[in-house]
Amino acid sequence: MATIVDAMLAAAGLHPEPADRDELIVTYAMFRPAIEALYTVPQARYEVPALAFQAAPKLKKW
């Protein structure tokens, strides 16, 4: 887990204190199963995200 957290921190350009880094590693390890569970539902693969933006205008008649 430390490698993944270090890679994410490097990608974000963050350099936390060692104690903060250790806490992030522990926290990421707790969240990882929930993150993986999001991808285990086959039907969710084809769903539109909840925050989808619809560009088509909805005009109302006057």
C-alpha positions, 0 to 999 in steps of 0.5 A: 500500500505504501507504494501506491500512496507514495505514487499518488502523493508524487502525482499530486506533488505533495510531500507530507510529513512522515507521520502524515504519510503513515496515516495516509497509508493506513487510511488508504488500506481501510478504503481500498476494499470499498474502492474495489467493491465499486468495480465488482458490480457488473451492471455499474459498468454501463451506468451513467455517472450521477453527475452527468451534464446534459448539454441539450437545452430544455426550453419551455414554451411561453 
